[in-house]
Amino acid sequence: MSTDIGPRVSELLPTETWDCLKTLSDAVLIDVRTKPEWDFVGKPDLSSLGQSLLCIEWIRYPDMSANLRFAEDVKDALDGATPSKLFFICRSGARSLSAANAVAEAFLSEGKSVDCINVAEGFEGDVDPQKHRGGLNGWKARGLPWEQS
């Protein structure tokens, strides 16, 4: 029997996330990777949906320290809104799961319920047999819109 009464974070594949973002105008995608990852690897492009991506580091570059204000940064970026769904994405799905749990907990502590969803596989996905990311699964490999600066 589980005694864990904290918020639960669900997971969706990148394509399922895209479909939700297409149909739910108040849903928000938050990329929790670092600035170098956004700049050099790329990031999801939601412009065809008329939406903007929120980029908020879960781990701060360059010292790779925890962003202790992450949940507050998310709330500040939402400017008082409580979206129906918040999607979280990172490279492969691990950091974003932690970030989603932190935000779900922060909203719950205020008595608000927000559906926080981790994007399984992340932006680059799993490592292939050649130890490369981006071709096996994930946002990029599934052919979803993305951009690179």
N, C-alpha and C positions, 0 to 999 in steps of 0.2 A: 504494500500500500504506500503510495507516494504522499509525502507531507508537503511537497513543493506547491505553494499557493501563488507563486509569482506569475508574471505574464508568460504566455506561451508565444513563441515566434514560429510561424509556419514558413515553408519554403516553396518556391515555384521555380521552374526552369526559366531561362531567359526568354524563350518564345512565349511562355505563359504570362510572364511579366509584361512583355511588350503588348500582348493582347489586352491585358488589364489597363495599361496606360492609355491604350487607344480608346477604350470604352468609358473610363472613369476620369472625367476632366479634373477632379480634385485630387487624384492620386499623385504622389510625388516619388521620384527616384533620387536617392542620395548615394553618391559615390564616396566611399570612405577611404579610398587609397590616398597616397601622398601626391603632392604637386608634381614631382618628377615622373610619377607613373602617369598622371593625367597628360603631362606635356609630351613625354617621349613614347609612351605605349598607346595612348589614345583614350577616349572616353565615349560613352554612349551619346548619340546625337538624337535628341528628341524634338528637333526643330520641325519636322514634318507633322508632329502632333500638336504643334503650337505650345509646347511645354518647355520648361527649362530644367536642366539637371542641377541639383544642388551638390557642390563639391565641398565636403567637410572632412578634414583628416581625422581619422580615429587614432592613429599614431603619427606624431608630428615629426616631419623631416626637418633637419638632418640628424638630430640626436636620437630619433626613434623613441621618444618618450610618449607616454600615454597622454592623450588630450583629455585632461580631467574636466574640461568644460564641454565635452562633446554634446551631451544632451541639451545643455543650455544653448550651445551654438546652433543646434538643429531647431530648437524652439524660436530662437532669434531669427533664423532664416525663414521660418514659417510665418513670422510676423503676426502671431496670435491666432492663426488658422489651426484648425484641427482636421486634417485631411481624413478621408475615409480609409485610405491605405497609404502606408509609407513603405517603400521598397528600399532595401539596402544592398549595395553591390560592392565587391572588392575584387581582388585578382582571381581568387578561386572559391570564395564563399566562407572562409573562416573568420576573418576580421569583421566582415559585414554581419555575421551571426551574432558576434559579441556586441557590436554596435546596436543592432536591432533590439537585443535584449535590454541594453542600457536605456534606450529611448522608451521602450515599452514600460519599463519600470518607472522611469521619470514621469511619464504621463499618468500611470496608475497611481503614483504617489500624490498626484493632484486631483484624483478622482475622475480622470478622463480615460476613456478607452479608445485606443487607436490600433488598428490592425497593422502590426509591424511584420513585414515579410522579408525573409532573406532570399536573395537571388542565388539559387544553387548553381554551381559551376563558376559563378563569377564572370568577370569580363574576359579573362584569358583562359580559364578552364584548367583542366588537369595537364600534367606533364605527359608528353607522348614518349614512345620508346627511345627517341633521340634526346630526351630531356629538354624538349622545347614546349612552350605553351602557345596557345592561340590557334591551334589547328585541330585539336581533338574534340573539344566541346567548349562551352562558354559563349558569351554574348557575341564575340567576333566570329568564332567558328560557325555559329548558327546563322550567320549572314544578316544580323540585325544592324541597323544604322549606327555608325560610329565615325568619329573624326579624330584627327591628330593635328597638333600644332607644329 
